[in-house]
Amino acid sequence: MRRTWARIAASPYALHVFLGDDLLPFLVLAFGGALFVGNLLAVVRPPQRQLDDTHLERAPVARSLMFALVGLLAAVWAVASLVSG
């Protein structure tokens, strides 16, 4: 039996998406939180030993703090979207 797109779209299971309508805010929360924590830890706790000559001893502070701020703003937006909806 051949399935058509109209029949698939009319299926009651077609409306159930993983995490429902909140998929985008959950993804933004995950990536924003990881961006915030990762960049903040790169500034606060640099690596104990340098792997080789191609890696920096410390992360660039201004750039890392700016990325941490962007991640924090994204995470706050995602939490606000999840709470208000």
ABEGO torsion letter per residue (X at the ends): XBBBAAAAAABAAAABBBGEAAAAAAAAAAAAAAAAAAAAAAAABBBABBABAABBABBBAAAAAAAAAAAAAAAAAAAAAAAAX
